[in-house]
Amino acid sequence: MKFSWTLIKSFINLNNINFNDFREQLTLSGIEVESIETNQEIDERILNISITNNRKEIFCALNLAKEIGTILNIPLKISPIKLVNERNINKETDKNISNIRVNKINKINTEKTPKWLLNHLKLYKITKTNLISNIQNYIQIKWGYRFYILDTKNVNNIIRDDKTIKYIKNFSKEDIIKLLKEISIYSNKDKVKNYQIIIFTIDKPINISNDIYINSEYYENAYLDTIRLISTLTSCTISRSYNKYKEKQSVNTLVKINKNEINTLLGGINNYKLQFLSTNIILKILQQLDLSTIYSKKTKLFTVKVPDNRTHDITRKIDIIEEIGRIYKFNNFFNKPNITNLNGSKSTISLQIKKIRSTLRNLGFNEVINCCLINNPDKIASIIPLYNPITTEQKELRHNLLDNLINNYKHNIKHKHNQIEIFEIGKIFEKNKHDTCIEKKYLGGLLYNIEYIKSNWSEKTTHINIFHVKGILEIFLEQLNAKTILKAISNKEHIESSSKLFKKNRMIGIYNEHNHNLIGRIGELNKVKSNILDRKQEKIYIFEIDIQQLNLAIIKNNHLKHEIRSYSNYPSVIRDISITLKKHQKIDQIKDSILKKDKNLIESIKVFNEYTNDNEERFIGIRITYRAKNRTLNTKDIENINRNLQHII
């Protein structure tokens, strides 16, 4: 469809708009400018615009200018003139006609069409005819309205002529005669006075798929422009107007849409941080579209009232969303989802297992992985059997990790590997008192090394012993920041599933320091019970730890327990004192008693010596540094310090 650039600019101020930017803005908003024709002779541009089927109301320069104003948020130069119906003939008209306006004309002159009008029509390739037809075409191109001029003498002939009646759309003979009677042009005796009349109408759309939609908002503006052109170009006199109209009944089409639906369908508006259209922006866009809206903060619901001129294309929620996206510009939204590489959520146990693996590897251990399916030669009742096992060697679920580690030991010894320090993290399965199957995560380890340590370089290496194993486990637990205690274990606290594998009275229990629950145990392997038949005296050490219980004993360092203080610019005073201690008295008790006296002035307390005399009396040397943050210590401060130290000594 073609539109004149000059006619568009007569309705809206586009002087400050770059033409290429203007074209791009229209394209991004769904109105595609297919081509631009330039007429050098009259210095005019014609826009060839592709209009979608649902926007048939954009068929004239006024409606396109109004749409451009909505897209660019620029007001029109004109405002709708309110129709004043002081001389209304308020009777029922044809059902397809909403407004008729009639004027009588005297002495009409249709000799010559002005050049400017011919130039406009030439752009649309309209062949010039008579002046009245040219004015009709111009008004329709500019405003979208059409008027008709009839000679009252030939009413009957016009009505009977099918070729002529098509120009007076939706009129019947009876309608015209009735109208002429009402304005005293047509008498009761069917005698017609000699007049020409202008009929100016608004036709309602009959078929949504085929008809053009006319907005009556600028009806009065178009009518006045038509009367001005006819009176100016034809030098005629025009009477007052006679109206026949139907009261406008608003359809009041309401569309309700939730904000989440808008966000879901349009997507985000920021490439770096997922962000959606704000409520204020949505309301501003709806106002820009001339859509009256009420927003509920509680339900996040927009209730949109659709104007009559848009009821043919805005009927659903998706239509509202499309209009919002069109005005905001679709290129400002995501064209693809935001891809971020996330690790997801990891449980505390998973993170601790990862740290356990890393710590044990750093301590020189090698990780092994064994199958959870075993054969139970000892026929332990608590072992959970499988239904329909694949093989007889894998017909039950394992109840400890140590049996598999012992098999790993045998395999390594068979291949002459004498340094075995292995661990496994895996699942074990047990039955509780209620005969319910329980799955647990355990850590198991085995140490055998006949060349572990030398007392000095001149001696031979010796094998690992229980104290070495205990030290390794203490380092391991310390690096995990687990608050545990290692002490002798009682027979009542044996783990039934693996108790036979440990030598009696050769076990150390690992306990939670807080609640004293048993976490695991360290001990020497019972070779007889483990079916290890050799005459060597080297000892094998094993350990097992419940990872769930270990995790409860680990202290999470969520913050640092440090105090940040500024350095003092004032000099310090140092005092060295010697204090006699009882045999089992702790130094921390002495430090606490010193801090109680002059806490604000004491900068540091250091023990620099400890000794005993011939009578086995115990003494310590302590250096105390005093310093004030905001002043130099005076004589009174020194006297108080000395006095307090005398009490301590």
Residue pairs with C-beta under 8 A, 6 or more apart in sequence:
1 48
1 49
1 50
1 51
1 58
1 59
2 37
2 46
2 47
2 48
2 49
2 123
2 124
3 46
3 47
3 49
3 61
3 64
4 44
4 45
4 46
4 47
4 61
4 120
4 123
4 124
4 141
5 44
5 45
5 46
5 47
6 44
6 120
7 61
7 120
7 141
7 142
8 14
8 47
8 61
8 64
8 65
8 68
9 15
10 61
10 65
10 77
10 142
11 61
11 62
11 65
11 66
11 76
11 77
11 78
12 65
12 68
12 69
12 74
12 75
12 76
12 77
13 74
13 77
14 22
14 68
14 74
17 72
22 68
22 72
23 33
23 36
25 71
25 72
25 329
26 32
26 33
26 49
26 68
26 71
27 33
28 329
28 330
28 331
29 71
29 326
29 327
29 329
30 52
30 326
31 49
31 50
31 51
31 55
31 58
31 67
31 71
32 49
32 50
33 47
33 48
33 49
33 50
34 48
34 49
34 50
35 48
36 45
36 46
36 47
36 48
37 45
37 46
37 48
37 123
38 44
38 45
38 46
39 45
39 46
39 122
39 123
42 119
42 122
42 123
44 119
44 123
46 123
46 124
49 58
49 64
51 58
51 59
53 209
54 312
54 313
55 313
56 211
56 212
56 213
56 312
57 63
57 212
57 213
57 214
57 215
57 309
57 310
57 312
57 313
58 64
58 67
59 144
59 212
60 140
60 141
60 142
60 143
60 144
61 141
61 142
61 143
62 142
62 143
62 144
62 218
62 222
63 144
63 215
65 76
66 76
68 74
69 75
69 76
70 288
70 289
70 290
70 327
71 326
71 327
73 288
78 218
78 221
80 217
80 218
80 220
80 221
81 218
81 220
81 221
81 224
82 220
83 219
83 220
85 243
85 245
87 240
87 241
87 242
87 243
88 243
88 244
88 245
89 182
89 183
89 242
89 243
89 244
90 244
90 245
90 247
91 182
91 244
92 246
93 100
93 175
93 244
93 245
93 246
94 170
94 171
94 172
94 175
96 170
96 203
96 204
96 206
97 170
97 171
97 201
97 202
97 203
97 204
97 246
98 202
98 203
98 204
98 216
98 245
98 246
98 248
99 201
99 202
99 216
99 219
99 243
99 244
99 245
99 246
100 179
100 199
100 200
100 201
100 243
100 244
100 245
101 198
101 199
101 200
101 201
101 223
101 241
101 242
101 243
101 244
102 179
102 183
102 197
102 198
102 199
102 200
102 241
102 242
102 243
102 244
103 197
103 198
103 200
103 227
103 238
103 239
103 240
103 241
103 242
104 183
104 185
104 195
104 196
104 197
104 238
104 239
105 149
105 195
105 196
105 197
105 198
105 230
105 236
105 237
105 238
105 239
106 195
106 196
106 236
106 237
106 239
107 235
107 236
107 237
108 149
108 196
108 230
108 234
108 236
109 234
109 235
109 236
110 130
110 131
110 132
110 234
111 131
112 131
113 128
113 130
113 131
113 134
113 233
114 233
117 134
117 135
117 138
117 233
118 128
118 134
120 138
120 141
121 128
121 134
121 137
121 138
121 141
124 137
124 141
126 134
126 137
128 134
131 233
131 234
132 149
132 230
132 234
135 226
135 229
135 230
135 233
136 146
136 147
136 148
138 229
139 145
139 146
139 147
139 222
139 225
139 226
139 229
140 146
142 222
142 225
143 218
143 221
143 222
143 225
143 226
144 212
144 214
144 215
144 222
145 200
145 202
145 214
145 219
145 222
145 223
145 226
146 169
146 201
147 198
147 199
147 200
147 201
147 226
148 167
148 168
148 198
148 199
148 201
149 196
149 197
149 198
149 199
150 158
150 168
150 176
150 196
150 197
150 199
151 195
151 196
152 180
152 185
152 186
152 192
152 193
152 194
152 195
152 196
152 197
153 192
153 194
155 173
155 176
155 177
155 180
155 186
155 192
156 173
158 164
158 165
158 168
159 165
159 172
159 173
159 176
160 173
165 171
168 176
168 199
169 201
169 203
170 201
170 203
171 199
177 186
177 190
179 244
180 186
180 192
180 197
181 187
181 188
182 242
182 244
183 242
185 192
185 193
185 195
185 197
186 192
186 193
187 193
198 226
198 227
198 230
198 238
200 223
200 226
202 214
202 216
202 219
203 214
205 211
205 212
205 213
205 214
205 312
208 312
213 309
213 312
215 308
215 309
216 248
217 309
223 241
227 238
230 236
230 238
231 237
231 238
248 308
250 308
251 306
251 308
251 311
252 305
253 305
253 306
253 311
253 314
253 315
254 303
254 304
254 305
254 306
255 303
255 304
255 306
255 314
255 315
255 316
255 317
255 319
255 320
256 301
256 302
256 303
256 304
256 317
257 301
257 302
257 304
257 317
257 320
257 321
258 299
258 300
258 301
258 302
259 279
259 282
259 300
259 301
259 302
260 300
261 317
261 321
262 276
262 277
262 282
262 302
262 321
262 324
263 276
263 277
265 318
265 321
266 276
266 277
266 321
266 324
266 325
266 328
266 333
267 276
267 333
267 334
268 274
268 275
268 276
268 333
268 334
268 338
269 275
269 276
269 277
269 328
269 332
269 333
269 334
271 334
271 338
274 338
277 324
277 328
279 295
281 328
282 302
282 324
283 293
283 295
285 323
285 324
285 327
285 328
286 293
286 302
286 304
286 320
286 324
287 293
288 327
289 323
289 327
290 307
291 304
291 305
291 306
291 307
291 310
291 314
291 320
291 323
292 304
292 305
292 307
293 302
293 303
293 304
293 305
294 302
294 303
295 301
295 302
295 303
296 303
302 320
304 320
306 314
306 315
313 319
314 320
314 323
325 333
348 551
349 441
349 547
349 548
349 551
352 480
352 547
352 550
352 551
352 554
353 425
353 441
353 547
355 480
356 425
356 443
356 480
356 547
357 367
357 425
359 476
359 479
359 480
360 367
360 423
360 445
360 476
361 367
363 472
363 475
363 476
364 421
365 421
365 422
365 423
365 445
366 421
366 422
366 423
367 422
367 423
367 424
367 425
368 404
368 405
368 408
368 422
368 423
368 424
369 424
369 426
370 401
370 404
370 405
370 407
370 408
370 424
370 426
371 394
371 404
372 397
372 398
372 426
372 427
372 429
373 386
373 389
373 394
373 395
373 396
373 397
373 398
374 393
374 394
374 396
374 397
374 398
374 403
374 404
375 392
375 393
375 394
375 395
375 396
376 383
376 395
376 396
378 500
380 399
380 497
382 399
382 430
382 431
382 496
382 497
383 396
383 397
383 399
384 396
384 397
384 399
384 429
384 430
384 431
384 437
385 395
385 396
385 397
386 394
386 395
386 396
386 397
389 395
389 396
397 429
398 404
398 428
398 429
399 428
399 429
399 430
399 497
399 498
400 428
400 442
400 444
400 495
400 497
400 498
400 501
400 544
401 424
401 426
401 428
401 442
401 443
401 444
401 544
402 444
402 446
402 498
402 501
402 542
402 544
403 498
403 501
404 424
404 444
405 422
405 424
405 444
405 445
405 446
405 542
406 446
406 501
406 525
406 530
406 532
408 420
408 422
408 446
409 420
409 422
409 446
409 448
409 532
409 540
410 532
412 420
413 420
418 448
418 449
418 450
418 451
419 448
419 449
419 450
419 451
420 446
420 447
420 448
420 449
421 445
421 446
421 447
421 448
421 449
422 445
422 446
423 443
423 444
423 445
423 446
424 443
424 444
424 445
425 441
425 442
425 443
425 547
426 441
426 442
426 444
427 439
427 440
427 441
427 442
428 439
428 440
428 442
428 497
429 437
429 438
429 439
429 440
430 437
430 438
430 440
430 497
431 437
431 438
432 438
440 546
440 547
440 548
441 546
441 547
441 548
442 544
442 545
442 546
442 547
443 520
443 544
443 545
443 547
443 550
444 542
444 543
444 544
444 545
445 542
445 543
445 544
446 525
446 540
446 541
446 542
447 464
447 469
447 472
447 540
447 541
447 542
448 464
448 538
448 540
448 541
449 463
449 464
450 461
450 463
450 538
451 461
451 463
452 461
452 462
452 463
452 464
452 468
453 461
453 462
453 464
453 468
454 460
454 461
454 462
455 462
463 538
463 539
464 539
464 541
465 539
466 506
466 508
466 522
466 523
466 524
466 539
466 541
469 522
469 541
469 543
470 486
470 508
470 522
473 486
473 510
473 522
473 543
474 486
477 484
477 510
480 550
480 554
481 554
481 555
481 556
481 557
482 550
482 553
482 554
482 555
483 512
483 513
483 514
483 553
483 554
483 555
484 510
484 511
484 512
484 513
484 519
484 553
485 510
485 511
485 512
485 513
485 516
486 508
486 509
486 510
486 511
486 522
487 508
487 509
487 511
488 507
488 508
488 509
489 507
489 508
489 509
489 518
489 521
490 509
491 504
493 509
493 518
494 502
495 521
495 544
498 544
500 526
500 529
501 525
501 526
501 529
501 530
501 542
502 521
502 523
502 524
502 525
502 526
502 542
503 523
503 524
503 525
503 526
506 523
506 524
507 521
507 522
507 523
507 524
508 521
508 522
508 523
509 518
509 520
509 521
510 518
510 519
510 520
510 521
510 522
510 545
511 517
511 518
511 519
512 519
512 549
512 552
512 553
513 553
514 553
517 549
517 552
518 549
519 545
519 546
519 549
519 550
519 553
520 543
520 544
520 545
520 546
520 549
520 550
521 543
521 544
522 541
522 542
522 543
523 541
523 542
523 543
524 539
524 540
524 541
524 542
525 532
525 539
525 540
525 541
525 542
527 533
527 534
527 540
532 540
566 629
568 603
568 627
568 628
568 629
568 630
570 627
570 628
570 629
570 630
570 631
570 632
570 633
571 627
571 632
571 633
572 603
572 625
572 626
572 627
573 625
573 626
573 627
573 633
573 637
573 638
573 641
574 623
574 624
574 625
574 626
575 623
575 624
575 626
575 641
575 642
575 645
576 608
576 621
576 622
576 623
576 624
577 621
577 622
577 624
577 645
577 648
577 649
578 619
578 620
578 621
578 622
578 649
579 590
579 619
579 620
579 622
579 648
579 649
580 617
580 618
580 619
581 587
581 590
581 618
581 619
581 620
582 618
583 618
585 618
587 607
587 620
590 620
590 622
590 648
591 605
593 648
594 602
594 605
594 622
594 624
594 644
594 648
595 602
595 605
597 644
597 647
597 648
598 626
598 640
598 641
598 644
600 628
601 626
601 627
601 628
601 633
601 637
601 641
602 624
602 625
602 626
603 625
603 626
603 627
604 624
604 625
605 622
605 623
605 624
605 625
606 622
606 623
606 625
607 620
607 621
607 622
607 623
608 621
608 622
608 623
609 620
609 621
610 618
610 619
610 620
610 621
611 618
611 619
612 618
612 619
613 619
624 645
626 633
626 637
626 641
627 633
628 637
